[in-house]
Amino acid sequence: MRGAGSLVVVGTGYQPATHTTPEALFHIQRADKLFYLVDPVTALWLETVNSSAESLEDSYAAGKDRRESYDEMVLRVLKPVRRNLNACMALYGHPGVFVDPSHEAVRRARSEGFEATMLPGISAEDCLFADLGIDPASGCQSFGATDFLLRKRAIDTSSPLVLWQIGAIGVPTYKRKQENWSPLGLNILSEVLEQRYGPAHEVVIYEAGRFSLGRPVIQSVPLVCLSKAAVTTASTLYVPPIASNGGRR
Ligand SMILES: C[S@@+](CC[C@H](N)C(=O)[O-])C[C@H]1O[C@@H](n2cnc3c(N)ncnc32)[C@H](O)[C@@H]1O
């Protein structure tokens, strides 16, 4: 028999309030208990929308393994569900894109007989497609940068490539600072990409604008300069395809 508690996992996109779908807002408002992991402005907004709002940010701690933090977040979110309450977990971006605890919380809630749903949100890649004017119609390869390097992923250089988490390559622990957590990892990534695309190939270090009037940060650099570029934990790398005539598209 199904428990009376439920879980809905929603995304708040990258802009406070305006990137949240009406469907997600409905669940944020009606939740008996709301948890969130979002930027500070969105956090203030969520707190006005639902007075039960509680940040999950304190599950992170400097030097703590991020997997440990994720396990803790899952337990926190499931607690009210097990008490037969309706819980909502609101995460920036799309809640299921490059996020472990959201999928795990849904899986675990369902395995315990509770209703659990994930709703789509606006991801960094969605913003990137819009801001850089890219249509993935000819394919789009998308990998976590650590996974890309560790598993030596095969790539097609005639199709766009998006690499996530280029500011945290190979780093399992949490750090407070926003700048690149792994200069060595970025260096290795640059070398691997240079071998495939050549050192002069221009790539884009992309950061979606976080506020309604905030513009995205778009840095174009040749691959040879990537390891010295200003990269943060919010950077996503766009590698354009090499045109079939050998030039860049
Ligand atoms: C844990 S993942 C979360 C992704 C998020 N769930 C989404 O749907 O976009 C963090 C990664 O998302 C990307 N990211 C986060 N903030 C970003 C921003 N403002 N602009 C572009 N990419 C961003 C970066 O690749 C970063 O390393």
The ligand as a Tripos MOL2 file, in Angstrom:
@<TRIPOS>MOLECULE
LIG
   27    29     1     0     0
SMALL
NO_CHARGES

@<TRIPOS>ATOM
      1 C1         26.0640   20.1100  -10.0330 C.3       1 LIG1
      2 S1         25.9150   20.6500  -11.6910 S.3       1 LIG1
      3 C2         24.2860   21.2920  -11.6580 C.3       1 LIG1
      4 C3         23.6770   21.5170  -13.0310 C.3       1 LIG1
      5 C4         22.2220   21.9680  -12.9590 C.3       1 LIG1
      6 N1         21.4120   20.9420  -12.3640 N.3       1 LIG1
      7 C5         21.6320   22.3140  -14.3240 C.2       1 LIG1
      8 O1         20.6150   21.7350  -14.6860 O.co2     1 LIG1
      9 O2         22.1780   23.1740  -15.0200 O.co2     1 LIG1
     10 C6         26.9870   22.0390  -11.6620 C.3       1 LIG1
     11 C7         27.5120   22.3490  -13.0510 C.3       1 LIG1
     12 O3         26.4880   23.0060  -13.7900 O.3       1 LIG1
     13 C8         27.0520   23.9880  -14.6060 C.3       1 LIG1
     14 N2         26.6300   25.3090  -14.1380 N.ar      1 LIG1
     15 C9         26.3000   25.7040  -12.8900 C.ar      1 LIG1
     16 N3         25.9860   27.0210  -12.8660 N.ar      1 LIG1
     17 C10        26.1570   27.4510  -14.1460 C.ar      1 LIG1
     18 C11        26.0030   28.7090  -14.7860 C.ar      1 LIG1
     19 N4         25.6020   29.8010  -14.1220 N.pl3     1 LIG1
     20 N5         26.2660   28.7540  -16.1140 N.ar      1 LIG1
     21 C12        26.6580   27.6760  -16.8140 C.ar      1 LIG1
     22 N6         26.8250   26.4830  -16.2710 N.ar      1 LIG1
     23 C13        26.5600   26.3730  -14.9510 C.ar      1 LIG1
     24 C14        28.5860   23.8610  -14.4730 C.3       1 LIG1
     25 O4         29.0460   22.9530  -15.4640 O.3       1 LIG1
     26 C15        28.6940   23.3100  -13.0850 C.3       1 LIG1
     27 O5         29.9190   22.6780  -12.8640 O.3       1 LIG1
@<TRIPOS>BOND
     1     1     2 1
     2     2     3 1
     3     2    10 1
     4     3     4 1
     5     4     5 1
     6     5     6 1
     7     5     7 1
     8     7     8 2
     9     7     9 1
    10    10    11 1
    11    11    12 1
    12    11    26 1
    13    12    13 1
    14    13    14 1
    15    13    24 1
    16    14    15 ar
    17    14    23 ar
    18    15    16 ar
    19    16    17 ar
    20    17    18 ar
    21    17    23 ar
    22    18    19 1
    23    18    20 ar
    24    20    21 ar
    25    21    22 ar
    26    22    23 ar
    27    24    25 1
    28    24    26 1
    29    26    27 1
@<TRIPOS>SUBSTRUCTURE
     1 LIG1         1 GROUP 0 **** ****
